[in-house]
Amino acid sequence: MTNVLRVEGVSRAFGDRQALRDVSFEVTAGRMTGFVGGNGAGKTTTMRIILGVLAPDSGEVTWKGTPLTRQDRRRFGYMPEERGLYPKMAVRDQLVYLGRLHGLSARQARQNTAELVDRVGLGERAGDQLETLSLGNQQRAQIAAALVHEPDVLVLDEPFSGLDPVAVDTVVAVLREYAARGVPVLFSSHQLDVVERLCDDLVIIAAGAVRAAGARQWLRSTYAQRRFELVVDGDAGWLRDQPGVTLVDLDGARALFDLAAGADDQGVLRAALDRGPVRSFGPVTPSLAEIFREVTQ
């Protein structure tokens, strides 16, 4: 059975508040799945159900086609949004300790820790107490804690929170290494630019329900409008009078416009060429932020 983590028809309520409504998606081996939504959308609740911290009211989570067991979850790497490491304990000591809790030998736990602190950029601070580190370095330590036992699945809640761009690149490189080994990686983030750059697949959740899910490129093509960008030498204001054209943005020689169904994009190009040189012309693929706004409105 392929190493696939599936969330199937999961619902969960807290009193009168329905936190999740029939949530279904999958995280595939070797692929990075971005899980995005606004505050209170249901991301953390879903992740806690995957990890067994919460139980669903209905639905189930499966791994390799069978319901998750406690032993399966011991092989998961989980990073909660709330930092949970020991503030007065040295980074190296608690990573070794956590590795031992996951069943590693003392030697293997020390070896994994030594490799990880270097890979996440904490080599020189590994002997320092966690509370003496910057918030960004504490976040790196949290990520190392999720990885120290060489997990079969990674579930990371806001792993890039508090990281500067250099640290984000460091963590991204480490996560890509795990994905390249065939590990399914699920991560949530409010940083849509990072998600767009990093993820292979995407799950968008709003008000406890999945609004869109699938491969990143498939979603971008599915939600693409007939939007085009045209750059000419002169003023592009003449597009206002072109049949089927709706201007979205006009800045002198550059125009962004939507084209009605049935309207001919090549006809617009010919009209532009009749007026002079065309510097560029082509369709515009929507960004993740644009897709997010469209499906969550």
SENUFI-416087 format. One record per residue (C-alpha): residue in three letters; x, y, z. Coordinates in steps of 0.25 Angstrom, whole numbers, padded with zeros to 4 digits, always signed. Layout:
<recs>
ALAXYZ/...
</recs>
This chain:
<recs>
MET+0000+0000+0000/THR+0005+0014-0004/ASN+0010+0022+0008/VAL-0002+0032+0008/LEU-0008+0039+0020/ARG-0023+0041+0018/VAL-0033+0049+0025/GLU-0047+0044+0022/GLY-0060+0051+0025/VAL-0055+0057+0038/SER-0065+0065+0046/ARG-0063+0071+0060/ALA-0071+0081+0069/PHE-0068+0088+0082/GLY-0081+0090+0088/ASP-0090+0098+0079/ARG-0078+0102+0070/GLN-0076+0093+0058/ALA-0061+0093+0056/LEU-0059+0083+0045/ARG-0070+0079+0034/ASP-0067+0066+0026/VAL-0052+0069+0024/SER-0045+0060+0014/PHE-0032+0061+0007/GLU-0019+0053+0006/VAL-0004+0055+0008/THR+0004+0046-0002/ALA+0018+0040+0000/GLY+0029+0049-0004/ARG+0020+0061-0006/MET+0019+0074+0001/THR+0005+0078+0004/GLY+0001+0092+0009/PHE-0011+0094+0018/VAL-0016+0108+0018/GLY-0027+0116+0024/GLY-0030+0128+0032/ASN-0030+0128+0048/GLY-0041+0118+0053/ALA-0042+0111+0039/GLY-0039+0098+0045/LYS-0025+0095+0042/THR-0020+0092+0056/THR-0032+0084+0060/THR-0030+0075+0048/MET-0015+0073+0051/ARG-0018+0070+0066/ILE-0028+0059+0061/ILE-0018+0053+0051/LEU-0008+0052+0063/GLY-0019+0046+0073/VAL-0019+0058+0082/LEU-0034+0060+0079/ALA-0044+0050+0074/PRO-0053+0053+0062/ASP-0068+0052+0064/SER-0069+0045+0051/GLY-0059+0041+0040/GLU-0046+0035+0041/VAL-0031+0037+0038/THR-0024+0025+0031/TRP-0009+0022+0028/LYS-0006+0012+0017/GLY-0020+0009+0016/THR-0023+0005+0030/PRO-0028+0014+0042/LEU-0017+0020+0050/THR-0012+0013+0062/ARG-0004+0018+0074/GLN+0009+0011+0069/ASP+0007+0018+0055/ARG+0006+0031+0062/ARG+0019+0029+0069/ARG+0026+0029+0056/PHE+0020+0043+0052/GLY+0028+0056+0054/TYR+0019+0067+0060/MET+0022+0081+0062/PRO+0010+0089+0069/GLU+0008+0103+0067/GLU+0010+0106+0082/ARG+0024+0104+0086/GLY+0025+0092+0095/LEU+0040+0090+0098/TYR+0047+0091+0112/PRO+0052+0106+0113/LYS+0063+0103+0124/MET+0068+0091+0117/ALA+0080+0091+0107/VAL+0075+0089+0092/ARG+0084+0077+0090/ASP+0080+0070+0103/GLN+0065+0071+0100/LEU+0066+0066+0086/VAL+0074+0054+0091/TYR+0063+0052+0101/LEU+0052+0053+0091/GLY+0059+0043+0082/ARG+0060+0033+0093/LEU+0045+0035+0096/HIS+0043+0031+0082/GLY+0050+0018+0084/LEU+0064+0022+0079/SER+0077+0016+0085/ALA+0085+0027+0093/ARG+0096+0026+0082/GLN+0086+0028+0071/ALA+0079+0039+0078/ARG+0092+0046+0080/GLN+0096+0044+0066/ASN+0083+0049+0060/THR+0083+0061+0069/ALA+0097+0065+0065/GLU+0094+0064+0050/LEU+0080+0072+0052/VAL+0086+0084+0060/ASP+0096+0086+0049/ARG+0085+0085+0038/VAL+0075+0095+0044/GLY+0087+0105+0047/LEU+0087+0102+0063/GLY+0101+0096+0063/GLU+0108+0107+0071/ARG+0096+0108+0081/ALA+0093+0094+0083/GLY+0098+0094+0097/ASP+0090+0107+0101/GLN+0077+0107+0109/LEU+0065+0108+0100/GLU+0060+0121+0107/THR+0073+0128+0104/LEU+0071+0127+0089/SER+0064+0137+0080/LEU+0049+0133+0076/GLY+0054+0129+0062/ASN+0065+0120+0068/GLN+0054+0114+0077/GLN+0046+0111+0065/ARG+0058+0104+0058/ALA+0059+0095+0071/GLN+0044+0092+0070/ILE+0046+0087+0056/ALA+0058+0079+0060/ALA+0050+0072+0071/ALA+0040+0068+0061/LEU+0051+0062+0052/VAL+0060+0055+0062/HIS+0054+0041+0062/GLU+0054+0041+0046/PRO+0039+0040+0045/ASP+0031+0033+0034/VAL+0021+0045+0033/LEU+0023+0060+0037/VAL+0011+0069+0042/LEU+0016+0083+0044/ASP+0007+0094+0049/GLU+0012+0108+0045/PRO+0027+0103+0044/PHE+0032+0116+0038/SER+0026+0126+0048/GLY+0036+0135+0054/LEU+0047+0131+0044/ASP+0055+0141+0036/PRO+0056+0138+0020/VAL+0070+0132+0022/ALA+0064+0122+0033/VAL+0052+0119+0024/ASP+0061+0115+0013/THR+0069+0106+0023/VAL+0056+0099+0028/VAL+0051+0098+0014/ALA+0063+0091+0010/VAL+0062+0081+0021/LEU+0048+0078+0019/ARG+0050+0076+0004/GLU+0061+0065+0008/TYR+0050+0058+0016/ALA+0040+0059+0004/ALA+0051+0053-0005/ARG+0052+0041+0003/GLY+0038+0038+0001/VAL+0032+0044+0014/PRO+0018+0051+0013/VAL+0019+0065+0019/LEU+0007+0073+0023/PHE+0010+0087+0028/SER+0001+0099+0031/SER+0005+0114+0029/HIS+0000+0128+0027/GLN+0011+0131+0018/LEU+0005+0129+0005/ASP+0017+0132-0003/VAL+0025+0121+0004/VAL+0014+0111+0002/GLU+0013+0115-0012/ARG+0028+0113-0014/LEU+0029+0100-0006/CYS+0017+0092-0007/ASP+0013+0081-0017/ASP-0001+0080-0013/LEU-0010+0089-0006/VAL-0022+0089+0003/ILE-0030+0101+0006/ILE-0040+0101+0018/ALA-0050+0112+0022/ALA-0060+0111+0033/GLY-0057+0097+0036/ALA-0059+0092+0022/VAL-0049+0089+0010/ARG-0052+0099-0001/ALA-0041+0094-0011/ALA-0031+0082-0011/GLY-0021+0077-0021/ALA-0008+0078-0028/ARG-0003+0093-0028/GLN-0002+0094-0043/TRP-0016+0087-0045/LEU-0022+0097-0036/ARG-0015+0109-0043/SER-0021+0104-0056/THR-0034+0101-0051/TYR-0037+0114-0044/ALA-0030+0122-0055/GLN-0039+0133-0062/ARG-0037+0137-0076/ARG-0027+0148-0071/PHE-0016+0154-0080/GLU-0004+0164-0079/LEU-0001+0173-0090/VAL+0011+0182-0091/VAL+0013+0191-0103/ASP+0021+0203-0106/GLY+0010+0214-0105/ASP-0002+0215-0097/ALA-0011+0203-0096/GLY-0024+0210-0092/TRP-0030+0207-0106/LEU-0033+0193-0100/ARG-0045+0199-0093/ASP-0052+0199-0106/GLN-0048+0185-0110/PRO-0059+0175-0111/GLY-0060+0165-0100/VAL-0049+0172-0092/THR-0050+0176-0077/LEU-0038+0184-0072/VAL-0033+0180-0058/ASP-0021+0189-0057/LEU-0015+0200-0067/ASP-0002+0206-0065/GLY+0001+0214-0078/ALA+0008+0203-0087/ARG+0004+0191-0078/ALA-0010+0186-0077/LEU-0016+0174-0069/PHE-0029+0170-0074/ASP-0040+0159-0074/LEU-0045+0153-0087/ALA-0060+0149-0088/ALA-0063+0134-0092/GLY-0063+0133-0107/ALA-0054+0146-0109/ASP-0041+0143-0117/ASP-0028+0146-0110/GLN-0021+0146-0124/GLY-0031+0157-0129/VAL-0026+0166-0117/LEU-0012+0163-0121/ARG-0014+0166-0135/ALA-0021+0179-0131/ALA-0009+0183-0122/LEU+0001+0180-0134/ASP-0007+0189-0143/ARG-0004+0200-0134/GLY+0011+0197-0132/PRO+0021+0188-0125/VAL+0017+0178-0115/ARG+0027+0176-0104/SER+0020+0164-0097/PHE+0006+0157-0097/GLY+0001+0145-0090/PRO-0008+0139-0080/VAL-0007+0141-0066/THR-0007+0130-0056/PRO-0014+0133-0043/SER-0005+0133-0030/LEU-0008+0125-0018/ALA-0013+0137-0011/GLU-0023+0140-0022/ILE-0028+0126-0022/PHE-0029+0126-0007/ARG-0038+0139-0007/GLU-0047+0133-0018/VAL-0050+0120-0011/THR-0052+0126+0003/GLN-0061+0138+0000/
</recs>
